[in-house]
Each structure stands twice: as structure tokens, then as C-alpha cells.
Amino acid sequence: MKRRYRYNPETKEMEEINGEPKYIGGIIMGDIEPFISPVDGTCISSRSVLREHMRQHGLAHTEDYNKPGGFWEKKRQARADYLAGKTNPDSKNRKQQMSDAFEHLRNKMRYSRG
């Protein structure tokens, strides 16, 4: 087995480095296990086939939503703000829907009395 040494400036001696060197570089991922698509029953046998299949059917990976500042992080923050009482995002919309519903009932009752 190959031995590695480095110079220690404090002791002014060569010291043996134990263990494997840390690899700093890219990661090579293996291919995926083949599976049958639940969407249309085709066999998905590689990442390229999976990407094409997802593009054709308008699908997305959940990882696409987990990026920093992404969909789930924004939803988590909005929920935390709502629970803390900082915001009430549906208030205006909910009031408008209630007003529309009452107006609809009022008109329905007005015309049903004849």
C-alpha cells in the first residue's frame, strides 16, 4: 500500500498521513432501476427516458419544489406567518366570496317570491 507523508512545520518532521484522501469532485450517479410508469404504462429504463416521459406528460419531480427559496419553503413561511398572526392572506378574498354568496341568495329570494 502506498504511504503518504506531510511536513509538520511545528515539529519540523515528516509525519505519515493515515486514512484515505478526501475526494473533492463531482458525483457520478448510477442509472435508475427500470419501472413501469403509472401514467401510461410505459417502461422507464433510464434517466433520459424519465426526463422525456415527464416532459411529454407535464410532470415534475418533488425535488424541483425543494430548492432553497422554492415552493415548499415559501409555503412553510406563509403558514408560520399565518399561525403567528402576521398575515391573513385569504381575508379579502373570503369577504368577497361571502358578499357574493349573500347577494346571490338575496337575488334568488327576491325573484322566487314572484
Buried (B, 14 or more C-beta within 10 A) or exposed (E): EEEEEEEEEEEEEEEEEEEEEEEEEEEEEEEEEEEEBEEEEEEBEEEEBBEEBBEEEEEEEEEEEEEEEEEEEEEEEEEEEEEEEEEEEEEEEEEEEEEEEEEEEEEEEEEEEE
